Structure formats: C-alpha cells, structure tokens
Amino acid sequence: MKVKNVIVISALVAAVALAACRREVVHEPMKLGADVQAETVAR
C-alpha cells in the first residue's frame, strides 16, 4: 500500500511541475527610447 501511495504522490507532483512549466506569458520585445506603458497585473 505504501508503494502505491508513493507512486500516486510522485505522479501528482510531476503533473503540477509540468503544468507550471507550460504556463507561458506573452511578451513583447522592448524598444530603446520607447515609452513604457505602466500596467498592474492582479494575481
């Protein structure tokens, strides 16, 4: 029973890690001398 619990917990940890790695934030390249827009992002 303990081996099964370890396998399930490790699978859940791996799934959370993969989900965190796949999260992508859209970004735009910065231009020198351009005005920067002030944005606040609530998380």
Secondary structure, 3 states (H helix, E strand, C coil): CHHHHHHHHHHHHHHHHHHHHHCCCCCCCCCCCCCCCCCCCCC
